[in-house]
Amino acid sequence: MQSLIRQKWFSILLILIGASSYGLLSPFIKVAYQRGLAESDITSGQATIGTVIMWLLVLVTPEARKSPFTGPWVKLALIGMFGLSFTTIFYNRTLTELDASLSIVLLFQFTWITIVMECVAGKKWPTLYQSLAVAIVMVGTVLSVNLFSANLERFSPLGLVYGLASGVTYSLFLFAAGRVESNHHPLLKSAWMLTAGLVVIYLFYPPTFVTGPNSGTLIGWGLLLGLLGQVVPTISFLIGIPRVGASLAAMLGSMELPVAVIGAYIIIGEHVTTVQWLGMLLILGGVLVSEIKAAKKLTGAE
């Protein structure tokens, strides 16, 4: 029993680390854009170097190398293609259109979208807590984007579409990753998923960053962004999500929001109003409300 409890709390810690890593991604991508680097080069560089790092980790990890080559590889590849790659593409595109703090709020709609997916898959209505959570997240989102008093010039309809699309694809990743049963080493699964996703990214953004005039700079940025956006979150989530479930993972993933907003404030100096902070707190509160029952089970409460 004690071993199971330790494993669960370790999984929770991993998901929090992965979410924090992903949260730091948006302000650093904005810095790269501000320095004149193209979205296409950033996206393909981030995905390419993240995938290379993952395969290097597989090569130096004996347990990962010994994993059998039979298993649900097609399912994992589809998760990589439609979950990881499209989230990267949509989110990076959102950051070219909107502020980092607004972009993360739109991505963060994955919280209630994941709840809906779980309910549809389980053929059940959402619980009272989950329904209340969705309502709270909706109110928090309106406040977070400062809809009623913001300068509408900073809003891009295309950016809003891309941002919401990134939330949908990220929900697909969280939902599907928790449902694919496999005994393979997480590093090998991560490397395979990222490789499959890389194929999709190259269809949109060929890896011209390798031969371009800024190749050295882009490789450096690709290393940083690949670690933050591909390597750390993917490994953390693939280990943690199957042990805690998609809904609880969505709650723990709420760490992305404060990390991203604080990062945007510190790293690139984005202004965040009091109303927006209130909205983000409501979103976090909504996620917590959705998982009250799961939290009681985790702590052993009735």
C-alpha positions, 0 to 999 in steps of 0.5 A: 500500500505504501509503495502504491501511495509513493508511486502515485505521489511521484506521478503527481510530482512528474505531471507538475514538473511537466506542466511547469516545463510546458508553461515556460515554453510560451514566454521563451518562444515569444522572446525568440520571435522578438529576436526576429526568428521565424515561426516555421524555423522555431517550430521545426527546430523545437520538434527536431531537436526535442526528438533527437534528444529523446532518442539519445536518452533511449540509447543511453538507457539500457531498460529503454533499449531492451523494450520489445518492438511489439505493442500499440505502436500505431496508437502511440504514433497517432497520439504523437501526430494528432496530439503532440504535433498539432498542439505544437503547431497550433500553439506556436502559431497562436503566439505569433498572433496573441500575447503569451498570457492570452495564448496560455489561457486559450490552450488552457481550455483543455481542462474542461474539454478533457472533462467532456471527452471523459464523459462522452467516452464513459457515456455518462453525464458530468458530475455536479462538481464537473459541471460547476467547474466548467462554468467557473472556467468559462467565467475565468476565461472571460476575465482572463482575456479581459474581454470587456475592457481590453484593447480589441487590437490585441485580439486576432480572430485567427489567433483565437481559433489557433489557441482554442485548437491547441486546447482541443489537441492537447486534450486529445493527448491527455485523454489518449495517453492515459488510455493506451496500455503498454509495458514499454519504457516511457523513453521509448514511447516518448521517442516514438510519439515525437518521431511520428509527430515530426512527420506531420510538422515537416509537412507544414514546416520543412527543417530548413533551419539546419541550412539557414543563415541563423542555423547556429542560433536556431539549434540553440533555441531548438535545444531549449524549446525542445527540452521545455516543450517536447522532452520534459513534458512528454516523459513526465506525462507518459509516466504520470498520466496512466497512474493518475488518470486523464481528469486528475492529470488535467487538474495537475496540469493547471500548473501551466497557467501560473507558470506561463503567466508569471514567466511572461511577466518576468521574462518578456514584461507582459502586463497582466491586470488585476482582473486577469489575475482574478480570471486565472485564479478562477480557472485554477479554482474550477479545475480543483472543483472538478476533481474534489472527489478524486482528491478525496480518494487520493488522500483517503477521505470519504 
